[in-house]
Amino acid sequence: MGIKKKFSAVVAAGLSLAMMVSLAACGGEDKTASTADDGSLMTVDVYDDLANYQGIQKGWFAKLVKDKFNIKLNIIAPNVAGGSTVFDTRAASGDLGDIVITGAGSGRLSKLIKAKLIDDMTPYLDGMDNIKKYSGASDSLNELAGQKSGVWALPNSVSSKSPTEPSEGNEPTFGPYIRWDLYKEIGYPEIKDMDDFLQVLKKMQDKARADSGTKDIYALSLFKDWDGNMMNNAKQPTTYYGYDELGFVLAKADGSDFQSITDDNGQYEKALEFFNKADQMGLVDPESSTQNYDTMFSKYQNGKVLFSFWSYLGPQAYNTTDNKAAGKGFMIAPLQDMQIFSYGATPNGGSTIIALGSKAQNKQRLVKFIDWLYSSEGTYAMQGSVEGMNYEIKDGKPVLTDLGKKLRNDTSTTVPEEYGGGSYKDGVSALNFVTELGTDIDENTGEPYSSDMWSSVISEFNNSALEQDWSSHMGGAKTSMEYLKANNKLLVAPGSSYIQPDEDSQITTLRGSIKTEIVNSSWKAVFAKNDSEFKKIFKSMQDTVNGLGIDQVLEVDMKNAKDQQAAREKVTKEYADRETSAE
C-alpha cells in the first residue's frame, strides 16, 4: 500500500444508480455484435482508476501481451486526465471500457453490474484455472455486490497465504529506520523505548554535525502533504506499537484496543509529545511545517535527515550502492518495545477490481488475458520480471540475468529489442494493478515472486558493509522482516477485504471541520515551547472538537473499526476452514 507517494487511486462517486442504468440501457454502439474472434490484433480499452499513464502500453510488457494474445492495451487513466468526469462520461455512454479496473466499494461494483457496464465471466471460464483458483475472492465480491452467483470481477492483491502472514516483503511498511552508520559511531546504544530514542537521536545528530561541520542536519524532518483525519507524521509512531488509523480511531492490529486520537494519554497524544520533546531538544527540521514531501525527500538523499518513518523513505533515498558499500545507510533500529503493525496477506484480495466490460469484443480472449494476469507468468510480469529478460532459472531457483543486475541500480537501462526495446521503466505495466502478492510463493521454484526476496538476490545484493554490520548486531538476521519475526516484534492485522461504507453527508461535514482543528492543533503542539504550552494546546483541541460534535463521528468510526476487526476474524476462520477441508 512501494508507496513513495500515496496512490491517487481515487474512485469517483459517479452517477446515481438510476441514471447509470437508464443511460447504459440507451448507450452507444454494441461492439459485441461481431463475428467470431479471428485472432487479429485488437486494441483493448482499459479504464483504469489506478493508472498513472494514459495511452498505448509501451515496451517489454506491451510486447509480452501482444505476443501472447495479439492485444494492444490502450490505458484510459482518470488520474492523468479528466478525473471523475471520465467515469461519468463513459458510464453514460454505456461503454466504460473493454476491461475495467476500479474500486469495488461505495456500492460501485453493484452499480456496475446493475447498469450492465461489466459482464459475468462465467461463460468464458472453461480452462481458466487461475481465475477459478480464487473462487473465494470472487464469492466475497459477490457478497459485497449482493449477487448470488457469477464471476463479475477479481480483486487486486489476492494471496494463497494465510491472512495472518505479513503481506510485505523483506521490509515492513512501517518502522523506525535510522542512519545505522551514525548509530554505529555512537556505540550502538540501547533503545528501550521512544524516550530512549530521543537521546540516541540527539547523539546521532551531534555526531553528524561534528563530522560534516554543518548545522543543517536534523534527526527528524516532517511534512504536511499527507495530513488527513490527523497529522500524518504523528500517526507513524503509533504503528510501531501495533496501531493503524480508521477515521479518528486508532485500532490495534489484534483487535485488543480501539481508541480515539483525542484520548488523554492515548497513542496519538504520546506521538505528538515525542515530536514536541524532539523539537525542544533541537532535533526537528525548522522547515517541517512549510516543506512538501519532495523537498523533504531531497534532504534524505543529501544525508540531512537521520530518522525515517517508513522503509520506502530513508532507505530508498539514501541507500545507494556506493553508500552501502561504504557502510552508510538507513536500517531498522533495535527499538526494544516495538511491535510493528503489518498488513496481513489477503486471500480474498483487496478493494480494487478488474472486470470484463459488457461491450467488449472477443470476450473469451480478454478473459484469457485476465486469467493469465493471475498465472505464475503473469504475476512475475506484474512484479516486473520476465524470464529470459531480467531473470532465469538455475538449479530450480530464480536468479537475475546481467540485465536484471543492472536494473538493480538503473531502471532506465535499455531492454533488448527482442523483448520490446526502450527503457525498462517505460515498459513496466501501466495497469498499476497487483494481481497476486509478490510475497506469495511460486510453487515451481519455492521462492516468492518478488525478486527482492529471492535467496540469490539477498545473498548477492543484501551483503554490503552496511548490511553486514547491521546483521551482526541483529542476531544474524538478513532482512528486517526476518529480525522482526524472530524477535516477536511484528503484529499482523489479518488481511481482509473489508471496505469502509459510505458515510452520511452530515458526518462528512462534521469530519471536515473537526479534522481541520485536529491537524492545525497537532502542528501547534509539536512546536510548543514547553510542556505546559503543549498540554494547553492539546486540551484546547479536545474542547473544540467536543463542541464540534466529534462524538457523532467517533460513533461511526468506532463501529467501522470493529466491523473491520470482525472481517479480519472472519477471513482468518474461513482460511483455516478451507485449509482443513483441503487436507
Buried (B, 14 or more C-beta within 10 A) or exposed (E): EEEEEEBEBBBBEBBEEEBBBBBBEEBEEEBEEEEEBEEEEBEBBBBBBBBBBBEEBBBBBBBBBBEBBBBBBBBBBBBBEBEBEBBBEBBBBBBBBBBBBBBBBBBBBBBBBBBBBBBBBBEBBEEBEBBBBBEBBBBBBBEBBEBEEBBBBBBBBBBBBBBBBBBBBBBBBBBBBBBBBBBBBBEEEEBEEBEBBBEBBBBBBBBBBEEEEEEEBBBBBBBBEEBBBBBBBBBBBBBBBBBBBBBBBBBBBBBEBBBBBBEEEBBBBBBBBBBBBBBBBEBBBEBBBEBEBEEBBEBBEEBBBBBBBBBBBBBBBBBBEEBBEEBBBBBBBBBEEBBBBBBBBBBBBBBBBBBBBBBBBBBBBBBBBBBBBBBBBBBBBBBBBBEEBBBEEEEEEBBBBEBBBBBBEEBEBEBEEEBBBBBBBBBBBBBBBBBBBBBBBBEEBEBBBBBBBBBBBBEEBBEBBBBEBBBEBBEEBBBBBBBBBEBEBBBBBBBBBBBBEEBEEEBEEBBEBBBEBBBBBBBBBBBBEEEEBBBBBBEBBBEBBEEBBBEBBBEBBBEBBBBBBEBBBBBBEBBEEEEEEEE
